[in-house]
């Protein structure tokens, strides 16, 4: 917290700060971010614009058993899926159609959906999206 306070004060003084971090949640706090892969910039803009460049929605589903759901989706679809504890983040391009397929897979594999919602993509979602291309 102190680190970010120091950086904020430097910015107020008009000092440009160039920072490198592997933690994309830290990068969310920056005015501009550049996502890099193998030394090449793959996206550079404000965090908001970088997230919007994904052109996909992220469906967050709380389900059980989550590991089974993750494995089924990875094995049977082209969706980008990430597991966070008891939930999955699934990047979808056509919500209605894609969610119908996910529901079908859950029924076929005895996976119980507890909750779902559309969330704003994180920089991590976007980075994984670009890496999977």
KOLDRENMAR-641864 format. One record per atom (N, C-alpha, C, O): x, y, z; residue number from 0; atom name; residue in three letters. Coordinates in steps of 0.001 Angstrom, whole numbers, plus 500000, padded with zeros to 6 digits. Example, Ala and Ser with C-alpha at 12.3 -4.5 7.8 and 13.67 -1.06 7.14 Angstrom:
PT      px      py      pz    n  atom  res
PT  513190  494310  507800    0     N  ALA
PT  512300  495500  507800    0    CA  ALA
PT  513200  496700  507800    0     C  ALA
PT  514236  496681  508465    0     O  ALA
PT  512850  497750  507080    1     N  SER
PT  513670  498940  507140    1    CA  SER
PT  512900  500030  507870    1     C  SER
PT  513409  501138  508039    1     O  SER
This chain:
PT      px      py      pz    n  atom  res
PT  500831  498809  500000    0     N  UNK
PT  500000  500000  500000    0    CA  UNK
PT  500876  501256  500000    0     C  UNK
PT  500596  502219  499285    0     O  UNK
PT  501934  501235  500807    1     N  UNK
PT  502845  502385  500850    1    CA  UNK
PT  503501  502617  499492    1     C  UNK
PT  503698  503756  499069    1     O  UNK
PT  503836  501514  498817    2     N  UNK
PT  504462  501596  497497    2    CA  UNK
PT  503566  502372  496533    2     C  UNK
PT  504039  503253  495815    2     O  UNK
PT  502271  502044  496518    3     N  UNK
PT  501339  502706  495611    3    CA  UNK
PT  501121  504164  496002    3     C  UNK
PT  500885  505011  495141    3     O  UNK
PT  501199  504452  497280    4     N  UNK
PT  501066  505834  497742    4    CA  UNK
PT  502248  506667  497244    4     C  UNK
PT  502071  507801  496800    4     O  UNK
PT  503450  506098  497319    5     N  UNK
PT  504650  506785  496824    5    CA  UNK
PT  504527  507033  495324    5     C  UNK
PT  504811  508130  494844    5     O  UNK
PT  504103  506008  494588    6     N  UNK
PT  503944  506166  493135    6    CA  UNK
PT  502913  507236  492809    6     C  UNK
PT  503115  508040  491898    6     O  UNK
PT  501821  507250  493539    7     N  UNK
PT  500773  508248  493319    7    CA  UNK
PT  501308  509658  493534    7     C  UNK
PT  500995  510567  492765    7     O  UNK
PT  502107  509842  494571    8     N  UNK
PT  502694  511162  494841    8    CA  UNK
PT  503657  511579  493731    8     C  UNK
PT  503690  512746  493343    8     O  UNK
PT  504434  510635  493222    9     N  UNK
PT  505354  510942  492121    9    CA  UNK
PT  504585  511359  490872    9     C  UNK
PT  504986  512290  490173    9     O  UNK
PT  503486  510672  490593   10     N  UNK
PT  502660  511027  489436   10    CA  UNK
PT  502090  512432  489575   10     C  UNK
PT  502026  513181  488600   10     O  UNK
PT  501679  512787  490780   11     N  UNK
PT  501137  514132  491027   11    CA  UNK
PT  502179  515212  490765   11     C  UNK
PT  501842  516349  490434   11     O  UNK
PT  503448  514844  490916   12     N  UNK
PT  504545  515783  490657   12    CA  UNK
PT  504915  515828  489172   12     C  UNK
PT  505824  516555  488774   12     O  UNK
PT  504201  515044  488357   13     N  UNK
PT  504457  515051  486924   13    CA  UNK
PT  505569  514114  486487   13     C  UNK
PT  506049  514209  485357   13     O  UNK
PT  505980  513221  487357   14     N  UNK
PT  507052  512280  487028   14    CA  UNK
PT  506451  511054  486348   14     C  UNK
PT  505493  510464  486847   14     O  UNK
PT  507019  510678  485208   15     N  UNK
PT  506584  509484  484501   15    CA  UNK
PT  507195  508263  485175   15     C  UNK
PT  508379  508249  485512   15     O  UNK
PT  506379  507253  485362   16     N  UNK
PT  506839  506019  485999   16    CA  UNK
PT  506668  504879  485008   16     C  UNK
PT  505590  504675  484449   16     O  UNK
PT  507746  504144  484803   17     N  UNK
PT  507696  502945  483972   17    CA  UNK
PT  507879  501765  484912   17     C  UNK
PT  508889  501667  485609   17     O  UNK
PT  506908  500878  484928   18     N  UNK
PT  506927  499779  485884   18    CA  UNK
PT  506703  498462  485160   18     C  UNK
PT  505907  498391  484223   18     O  UNK
PT  507388  497441  485582   19     N  UNK
PT  507189  496098  485051   19    CA  UNK
PT  506675  495218  486179   19     C  UNK
PT  507225  495235  487280   19     O  UNK
PT  505625  494451  485913   20     N  UNK
PT  505075  493563  486935   20    CA  UNK
PT  504464  492327  486287   20     C  UNK
PT  503828  492424  485238   20     O  UNK
PT  504653  491170  486907   21     N  UNK
PT  503966  489972  486423   21    CA  UNK
PT  502547  489878  486984   21     C  UNK
PT  501785  488990  486603   21     O  UNK
PT  502193  490793  487887   22     N  UNK
PT  500889  490756  488544   22    CA  UNK
PT  499919  491685  487820   22     C  UNK
PT  499990  492907  487951   22     O  UNK
PT  499016  491084  487056   23     N  UNK
PT  498116  491888  486237   23    CA  UNK
PT  497122  492681  487074   23     C  UNK
PT  496603  493694  486604   23     O  UNK
PT  496843  492250  488300   24     N  UNK
PT  495972  493058  489158   24    CA  UNK
PT  496673  494362  489548   24     C  UNK
PT  496010  495378  489757   24     O  UNK
PT  498006  494345  489648   25     N  UNK
PT  498753  495592  489883   25    CA  UNK
PT  498697  496486  488645   25     C  UNK
PT  498549  497703  488753   25     O  UNK
PT  498815  495876  487482   26     N  UNK
PT  498801  496644  486231   26    CA  UNK
PT  497468  497368  486037   26     C  UNK
PT  497417  498409  485382   26     O  UNK
PT  496392  496821  486601   27     N  UNK
PT  495067  497454  486498   27    CA  UNK
PT  495079  498867  487084   27     C  UNK
PT  494251  499696  486704   27     O  UNK
PT  496004  499153  488000   28     N  UNK
PT  496060  500461  488656   28    CA  UNK
PT  496795  501505  487821   28     C  UNK
PT  496782  502687  488164   28     O  UNK
PT  497426  501091  486748   29     N  UNK
PT  498244  502001  485940   29    CA  UNK
PT  497385  502793  484957   29     C  UNK
PT  496264  502401  484636   29     O  UNK
PT  497935  503918  484483   30     N  UNK
PT  497234  504737  483487   30    CA  UNK
PT  497256  504085  482116   30     C  UNK
PT  496293  504182  481356   30     O  UNK
PT  498364  503418  481805   31     N  UNK
PT  498512  502703  480531   31    CA  UNK
PT  499219  501392  480814   31     C  UNK
PT  500063  501302  481706   31     O  UNK
PT  498861  500377  480040   32     N  UNK
PT  499514  499079  480186   32    CA  UNK
PT  499923  498555  478817   32     C  UNK
PT  499285  498839  477804   32     O  UNK
PT  500983  497799  478815   33     N  UNK
PT  501413  497094  477609   33    CA  UNK
PT  501521  495624  477977   33     C  UNK
PT  502278  495258  478876   33     O  UNK
PT  500770  494787  477291   34     N  UNK
PT  500886  493346  477479   34    CA  UNK
PT  501945  492846  476510   34     C  UNK
PT  501942  493192  475329   34     O  UNK
PT  502854  492023  477031   35     N  UNK
PT  503967  491553  476208   35    CA  UNK
PT  504022  490031  476210   35     C  UNK
PT  503656  489376  477186   35     O  UNK
PT  504485  489492  475099   36     N  UNK
PT  504748  488063  474976   36    CA  UNK
PT  506061  487886  474238   36     C  UNK
PT  506218  488359  473113   36     O  UNK
PT  507002  487206  474873   37     N  UNK
PT  508319  486954  474279   37    CA  UNK
PT  508981  488245  473808   37     C  UNK
PT  509601  488281  472745   37     O  UNK
PT  508845  489310  474609   38     N  UNK
PT  509480  490586  474310   38    CA  UNK
PT  508751  491447  473302   38     C  UNK
PT  509221  492534  472967   38     O  UNK
PT  507615  490987  472812   39     N  UNK
PT  506853  491734  471809   39    CA  UNK
PT  505568  492277  472444   39     C  UNK
PT  504848  491547  473125   39     O  UNK
PT  505287  493567  472214   40     N  UNK
PT  504054  494168  472730   40    CA  UNK
PT  502879  493664  471898   40     C  UNK
PT  502861  493801  470675   40     O  UNK
PT  501898  493078  472584   41     N  UNK
PT  500725  492548  471885   41    CA  UNK
PT  499495  493436  472066   41     C  UNK
PT  498520  493315  471323   41     O  UNK
PT  499545  494331  473059   42     N  UNK
PT  498467  495292  473261   42    CA  UNK
PT  498989  496404  474156   42     C  UNK
PT  499678  496144  475142   42     O  UNK
PT  498659  497648  473810   43     N  UNK
PT  499116  498786  474608   43    CA  UNK
PT  498044  499875  474574   43     C  UNK
PT  497705  500395  473511   43     O  UNK
PT  497516  500212  475756   44     N  UNK
PT  496476  501238  475860   44    CA  UNK
PT  496142  501411  477341   44     C  UNK
PT  496868  500926  478208   44     O  UNK
PT  495053  502094  477619   45     N  UNK
PT  494585  502181  479000   45    CA  UNK
PT  494072  500793  479405   45     C  UNK
PT  493679  500016  478535   45     O  UNK
PT  494066  500467  480693   46     N  UNK
PT  493527  499166  481099   46    CA  UNK
PT  492101  498939  480581   46     C  UNK
PT  491763  497837  480149   46     O  UNK
PT  491273  499981  480626   47     N  UNK
PT  489889  499866  480148   47    CA  UNK
PT  489851  499496  478668   47     C  UNK
PT  489115  498591  478273   47     O  UNK
PT  490637  500189  477849   48     N  UNK
PT  490636  499918  476412   48    CA  UNK
PT  491244  498560  476081   48     C  UNK
PT  490786  497879  475164   48     O  UNK
PT  492269  498168  476821   49     N  UNK
PT  492865  496843  476599   49    CA  UNK
PT  491817  495768  476880   49     C  UNK
PT  491698  494800  476129   49     O  UNK
PT  491056  495940  477966   50     N  UNK
PT  490026  494951  478307   50    CA  UNK
PT  488916  494926  477255   50     C  UNK
PT  488401  493860  476917   50     O  UNK
PT  488551  496095  476741   51     N  UNK
PT  487497  496155  475719   51    CA  UNK
PT  487955  495554  474398   51     C  UNK
PT  487131  495108  473600   51     O  UNK
PT  489267  495538  474162   52     N  UNK
PT  489789  495005  472898   52    CA  UNK
PT  489564  493504  472764   52     C  UNK
PT  489690  492956  471669   52     O  UNK
PT  489236  492845  473848   53     N  UNK
PT  489008  491399  473828   53    CA  UNK
PT  487778  491047  472996   53     C  UNK
PT  487709  489962  472419   53     O  UNK
PT  486809  491956  472932   54     N  UNK
PT  485577  491752  472161   54    CA  UNK
PT  484857  490459  472526   54     C  UNK
PT  484265  489806  471667   54     O  UNK
PT  484910  490101  473784   55     N  UNK
PT  484216  488913  474272   55    CA  UNK
PT  483665  489224  475658   55     C  UNK
PT  484098  490166  476322   55     O  UNK
PT  482710  488416  476072   56     N  UNK
PT  482190  488523  477430   56    CA  UNK
PT  482838  487426  478267   56     C  UNK
PT  483240  486388  477742   56     O  UNK
PT  482933  487662  479560   57     N  UNK
PT  483428  486624  480460   57    CA  UNK
PT  482261  486176  481333   57     C  UNK
PT  481677  486959  482083   57     O  UNK
PT  481946  484902  481211   58     N  UNK
PT  480882  484289  481993   58    CA  UNK
PT  481525  483653  483220   58     C  UNK
PT  482370  482767  483095   58     O  UNK
PT  481126  484106  484398   59     N  UNK
PT  481630  483517  485641   59    CA  UNK
PT  480569  482561  486161   59     C  UNK
PT  479429  482954  486409   59     O  UNK
PT  480959  481299  486326   60     N  UNK
PT  480027  480283  486806   60    CA  UNK
PT  480586  479646  488076   60     C  UNK
PT  481719  479164  488095   60     O  UNK
PT  479776  479651  489136   61     N  UNK
PT  480096  478908  490354   61    CA  UNK
PT  479421  477554  490192   61     C  UNK
PT  478215  477483  489953   61     O  UNK
PT  480194  476481  490321   62     N  UNK
PT  479645  475152  490078   62    CA  UNK
PT  480381  474105  490917   62     C  UNK
PT  481419  474374  491521   62     O  UNK
PT  479801  472903  490930   63     N  UNK
PT  480435  471791  491626   63    CA  UNK
PT  480148  470493  490888   63     C  UNK
PT  479014  470287  490455   63     O  UNK
PT  481099  469633  490732   64     N  UNK
PT  482519  469781  491055   64    CA  UNK
PT  483225  470653  490015   64     C  UNK
PT  483160  470381  488816   64     O  UNK
PT  483885  471682  490478   65     N  UNK
PT  484468  472686  489581   65    CA  UNK
PT  485592  472101  488723   65     C  UNK
PT  485716  472453  487550   65     O  UNK
PT  486404  471222  489290   66     N  UNK
PT  487510  470631  488514   66    CA  UNK
PT  486962  469821  487337   66     C  UNK
PT  487506  469883  486235   66     O  UNK
PT  485898  469069  487564   67     N  UNK
PT  485264  468305  486483   67    CA  UNK
PT  484739  469251  485412   67     C  UNK
PT  484930  469012  484219   67     O  UNK
PT  484078  470324  485837   68     N  UNK
PT  483547  471302  484882   68    CA  UNK
PT  484676  471892  484045   68     C  UNK
PT  484557  472011  482826   68     O  UNK
PT  485754  472255  484697   69     N  UNK
PT  486921  472817  483995   69    CA  UNK
PT  487443  471821  482956   69     C  UNK
PT  487663  472178  481799   69     O  UNK
PT  487636  470584  483375   70     N  UNK
PT  488178  469563  482467   70    CA  UNK
PT  487247  469287  481290   70     C  UNK
PT  487707  469127  480159   70     O  UNK
PT  485944  469230  481549   71     N  UNK
PT  484968  468978  480481   71    CA  UNK
PT  484986  470118  479462   71     C  UNK
PT  485015  469873  478256   71     O  UNK
PT  484969  471351  479940   72     N  UNK
PT  484954  472500  479023   72    CA  UNK
PT  486248  472565  478221   72     C  UNK
PT  486216  472817  477017   72     O  UNK
PT  487392  472338  478880   73     N  UNK
PT  488687  472352  478173   73    CA  UNK
PT  488744  471262  477103   73     C  UNK
PT  489258  471489  476007   73     O  UNK
PT  488215  470077  477424   74     N  UNK
PT  488325  468931  476518   74    CA  UNK
PT  487338  468972  475356   74     C  UNK
PT  487599  468385  474306   74     O  UNK
PT  486211  469655  475529   75     N  UNK
PT  485152  469550  474518   75    CA  UNK
PT  484814  470852  473798   75     C  UNK
PT  483988  470854  472885   75     O  UNK
PT  485444  471962  474197   76     N  UNK
PT  485145  473239  473541   76    CA  UNK
PT  486435  473986  473230   76     C  UNK
PT  487521  473583  473647   76     O  UNK
PT  486295  475071  472498   77     N  UNK
PT  487426  475967  472232   77    CA  UNK
PT  487403  477180  473161   77     C  UNK
PT  488177  478117  472966   77     O  UNK
PT  486529  477175  474164   78     N  UNK
PT  486424  478312  475075   78    CA  UNK
PT  487709  478475  475879   78     C  UNK
PT  488361  477498  476246   78     O  UNK
PT  488054  479726  476143   79     N  UNK
PT  489139  480021  477079   79    CA  UNK
PT  488521  479944  478466   79     C  UNK
PT  487580  480677  478771   79     O  UNK
PT  489038  479071  479294   80     N  UNK
PT  488457  478865  480625   80    CA  UNK
PT  489555  478916  481682   80     C  UNK
PT  490640  478360  481510   80     O  UNK
PT  489242  479599  482777   81     N  UNK
PT  490157  479703  483914   81    CA  UNK
PT  489391  479310  485169   81     C  UNK
PT  488208  479621  485309   81     O  UNK
PT  490076  478626  486080   82     N  UNK
PT  489451  478206  487325   82    CA  UNK
PT  489994  479051  488475   82     C  UNK
PT  491205  479204  488631   82     O  UNK
PT  489080  479593  489274   83     N  UNK
PT  489420  480380  490458   83    CA  UNK
PT  488619  479817  491631   83     C  UNK
PT  487466  480199  491829   83     O  UNK
PT  489207  478932  492395   84     N  UNK
PT  488495  478342  493528   84    CA  UNK
PT  487290  477547  493068   84     C  UNK
PT  487431  476555  492352   84     O  UNK
PT  486095  477982  493478   85     N  UNK
PT  484863  477260  493139   85    CA  UNK
PT  484175  477811  491894   85     C  UNK
PT  483010  477505  491641   85     O  UNK
PT  484888  478620  491120   86     N  UNK
PT  484252  479248  489955   86    CA  UNK
PT  485126  479149  488715   86     C  UNK
PT  486346  478994  488784   86     O  UNK
PT  484448  479245  487587   87     N  UNK
PT  485124  479267  486293   87    CA  UNK
PT  484879  480613  485637   87     C  UNK
PT  483786  481169  485746   87     O  UNK
PT  485872  481132  484966   88     N  UNK
PT  485720  482282  484073   88    CA  UNK
PT  485850  481741  482661   88     C  UNK
PT  486879  481174  482295   88     O  UNK
PT  484803  481920  481873   89     N  UNK
PT  484771  481377  480518   89    CA  UNK
PT  484536  482526  479546   89     C  UNK
PT  483524  483222  479634   89     O  UNK
PT  485476  482726  478614   90     N  UNK
PT  485325  483774  477599   90    CA  UNK
PT  484397  483255  476509   90     C  UNK
PT  484650  482211  475908   90     O  UNK
PT  483318  483996  476261   91     N  UNK
PT  482335  483593  475254   91    CA  UNK
PT  482109  484736  474272   91     C  UNK
PT  482147  485909  474642   91     O  UNK
PT  481875  484372  473019   92     N  UNK
PT  481634  485399  472004   92    CA  UNK
PT  480144  485554  471691   92     C  UNK
PT  479697  486641  471326   92     O  UNK
PT  479379  484474  471833   93     N  UNK
PT  477937  484510  471595   93    CA  UNK
PT  477255  483950  472837   93     C  UNK
PT  477029  482744  472944   93     O  UNK
PT  476934  484827  473763   94     N  UNK
PT  476487  484413  475092   94    CA  UNK
PT  475392  483348  475064   94     C  UNK
PT  475568  482281  475653   94     O  UNK
PT  474275  483607  474400   95     N  UNK
PT  473131  482681  474443   95    CA  UNK
PT  473517  481296  473937   95     C  UNK
PT  473249  480288  474591   95     O  UNK
PT  474142  481257  472775   96     N  UNK
PT  474540  479983  472166   96    CA  UNK
PT  475600  479276  473018   96     C  UNK
PT  475507  478074  473267   96     O  UNK
PT  476589  480022  473453   97     N  UNK
PT  477687  479429  474217   97    CA  UNK
PT  477216  478942  475587   97     C  UNK
PT  477623  477874  476043   97     O  UNK
PT  476362  479723  476239   98     N  UNK
PT  475858  479302  477546   98    CA  UNK
PT  474981  478056  477415   98     C  UNK
PT  475012  477186  478285   98     O  UNK
PT  474204  477964  476340   99     N  UNK
PT  473371  476771  476121   99    CA  UNK
PT  474255  475521  476018   99     C  UNK
PT  473917  474472  476565   99     O  UNK
PT  475375  475637  475321  100     N  UNK
PT  476304  474507  475204  100    CA  UNK
PT  476890  474146  476571  100     C  UNK
PT  476983  472968  476918  100     O  UNK
PT  477280  475148  477335  101     N  UNK
PT  477850  474901  478667  101    CA  UNK
PT  476819  474204  479557  101     C  UNK
PT  477152  473245  480254  101     O  UNK
PT  475570  474679  479540  102     N  UNK
PT  474511  474043  480338  102    CA  UNK
PT  474328  472585  479934  102     C  UNK
PT  474167  471715  480789  102     O  UNK
PT  474353  472322  478634  103     N  UNK
PT  474210  470951  478126  103    CA  UNK
PT  475349  470070  478644  103     C  UNK
PT  475115  468947  479090  103     O  UNK
PT  476565  470576  478585  104     N  UNK
PT  477720  469817  479075  104    CA  UNK
PT  477608  469556  480576  104     C  UNK
PT  477973  468481  481051  104     O  UNK
PT  477106  470536  481316  105     N  UNK
PT  476936  470356  482762  105    CA  UNK
PT  475927  469241  483044  105     C  UNK
PT  476170  468390  483899  105     O  UNK
PT  474806  469239  482336  106     N  UNK
PT  473785  468204  482541  106    CA  UNK
PT  474362  466828  482204  106     C  UNK
PT  474190  465876  482965  106     O  UNK
PT  475044  466726  481068  107     N  UNK
PT  475609  465446  480625  107    CA  UNK
PT  476665  464904  481582  107     C  UNK
PT  476904  463697  481625  107     O  UNK
PT  477294  465786  482345  108     N  UNK
PT  478397  465373  483216  108    CA  UNK
PT  478093  465555  484706  108     C  UNK
PT  479006  465579  485533  108     O  UNK
PT  476808  465684  485041  109     N  UNK
PT  476356  465797  486441  109    CA  UNK
PT  477065  466912  487206  109     C  UNK
PT  477480  466736  488352  109     O  UNK
PT  477190  468053  486550  110     N  UNK
PT  477802  469229  487167  110    CA  UNK
PT  476672  470173  487566  110     C  UNK
PT  475788  470471  486763  110     O  UNK
PT  476708  470637  488806  111     N  UNK
PT  475652  471519  489298  111    CA  UNK
PT  476096  472982  489229  111     C  UNK
PT  477106  473371  489815  111     O  UNK
PT  475320  473774  488500  112     N  UNK
PT  475558  475221  488457  112    CA  UNK
PT  474907  475850  489678  112     C  UNK
PT  473721  475645  489935  112     O  UNK
PT  475690  476615  490427  113     N  UNK
PT  475184  477267  491633  113    CA  UNK
PT  474822  478719  491349  113     C  UNK
PT  473815  479223  491846  113     O  UNK
PT  475643  479387  490551  114     N  UNK
PT  475414  480794  490239  114    CA  UNK
PT  476149  481128  488950  114     C  UNK
PT  477122  480465  488592  114     O  UNK
PT  475679  482159  488256  115     N  UNK
PT  476381  482626  487058  115    CA  UNK
PT  476151  484118  486896  115     C  UNK
PT  475143  484665  487344  115     O  UNK
PT  477113  484761  486245  116     N  UNK
PT  476973  486185  485931  116    CA  UNK
PT  478007  486555  484878  116     C  UNK
PT  479022  485878  484712  116     O  UNK
PT  477728  487636  484176  117     N  UNK
PT  478691  488200  483232  117    CA  UNK
PT  479552  489176  484019  117     C  UNK
PT  479034  490020  484750  117     O  UNK
PT  480872  489060  483869  118     N  UNK
PT  481780  489965  484570  118    CA  UNK
PT  482627  490726  483559  118     C  UNK
PT  482779  490305  482413  118     O  UNK
PT  483170  491841  483998  119     N  UNK
PT  484094  492611  483168  119    CA  UNK
PT  485384  491815  483042  119     C  UNK
PT  485916  491347  484048  119     O  UNK
PT  485898  491652  481828  120     N  UNK
PT  487156  490916  481690  120    CA  UNK
PT  488269  491593  482488  120     C  UNK
PT  488352  492821  482539  120     O  UNK
PT  489107  490791  483099  121     N  UNK
PT  490287  491312  483790  121    CA  UNK
PT  491440  491353  482790  121     C  UNK
PT  491343  490783  481704  121     O  UNK
PT  492518  492020  483152  122     N  UNK
PT  493696  492002  482278  122    CA  UNK
PT  494218  490582  482127  122     C  UNK
PT  494766  490227  481084  122     O  UNK
PT  494052  489771  483162  123     N  UNK
PT  494466  488364  483058  123    CA  UNK
PT  493637  487636  482006  123     C  UNK
PT  494185  486877  481206  123     O  UNK
PT  492311  487858  481995  124     N  UNK
PT  491462  487264  480959  124    CA  UNK
PT  491937  487673  479572  124     C  UNK
PT  492020  486843  478666  124     O  UNK
PT  492249  488956  479411  125     N  UNK
PT  492678  489481  478111  125    CA  UNK
PT  494022  488880  477709  125     C  UNK
PT  494206  488479  476560  125     O  UNK
PT  494954  488818  478648  126     N  UNK
PT  496271  488261  478353  126    CA  UNK
PT  496142  486807  477899  126     C  UNK
PT  496757  486413  476908  126     O  UNK
PT  495361  486019  478605  127     N  UNK
PT  495160  484619  478222  127    CA  UNK
PT  494477  484537  476862  127     C  UNK
PT  494799  483663  476057  127     O  UNK
PT  493543  485436  476604  128     N  UNK
PT  492871  485482  475298  128    CA  UNK
PT  493895  485691  474180  128     C  UNK
PT  493874  484977  473177  128     O  UNK
PT  494786  486663  474350  129     N  UNK
PT  495799  486918  473325  129    CA  UNK
PT  496777  485756  473197  129     C  UNK
PT  497225  485442  472094  129     O  UNK
PT  497111  485119  474309  130     N  UNK
PT  498070  484007  474283  130    CA  UNK
PT  497496  482782  473587  130     C  UNK
PT  498241  481976  473030  130     O  UNK
PT  496179  482639  473616  131     N  UNK
PT  495568  481451  473020  131    CA  UNK
PT  495329  481588  471522  131     C  UNK
PT  494900  480639  470867  131     O  UNK
PT  495609  482771  470984  132     N  UNK
PT  495414  482979  469537  132    CA  UNK
PT  496525  482316  468751  132     C  UNK
PT  496535  482380  467522  132     O  UNK
